[in-house]
């Protein structure tokens, strides 16, 4: 007498591929296109590196001063001190860079943001860069960083306090805090989603845990927070609110609708259930 054992296997099927031609919304990211784009990627990263050097020139080499004066503004005169931090090696570094502590903190945040983008592009992102996307996003970062530095260098809009320690500047401290929270939250979003997607058991599923259970696009909210932090550190609360309002508007009218259309077509009922469970896109209880 023999017995037969039947083994049932379950095949996990990928959600349907959504092509660019199927999408009406316009966005910089070619959703679902995971092909290689070495030239476009290199161009974008090159622009991010250029941004860091340009911001240093704006803050230290008089480029920003010239622009502010051309715009009929009065320029502040921040200068590094031999004992600004009380740490000899750090004070010597600031003197060598030609930057007071406040300016150096602004530049450091710009560099950290660029490094975060390098990490994201090289280690996390899967979609290919388009040429227009690489150029527009790269120049967008340069533009907003430059605006921040010019507002900082202009006496009428600066958060700089002459004669006061940068360590006690409330706008600088608040800006650094917002920047740190935003960058950390954005990294957490990307790492959590990357780890979820890397697990074969989650094949074909949209990630809805972690911060994505609070709002549907927490990475966009986090980006807005750290961008606002840079503006606060440069020019105070008004600049921070304006930047936050702009990026909230931009994401709400461009990236969120584009991603919603893509995910609706790719994940179908799964995405509809997620939207019902997590109704807010960027700000819990508000938007």
Secondary structure, DSSP 8 states (H G I E B T S, - for coil): -------------------GGG--S--SB-TT-----HHHHHHHHHHHHHHHHHHHHHHHSSHHHHHHHHTT--B------TTSSS-HHHHHHHHHHT--HHHHHHHHHHHHHHHHHHHIIIII--S-B-HHHHHHHHHHHHHHHHHHHHHHHBTTT----TTS-GGG-HHHHHHHHHHHHHHHHHHHHHHHHHHHHHSGGGTT-----GGGGT-TTHHHHHHHHHHHHHHHHHH-HHHHHHHHHHHHHHIIIIIHHHHHHHHHHHHTHHHHHHHHHS--SSSTTT-
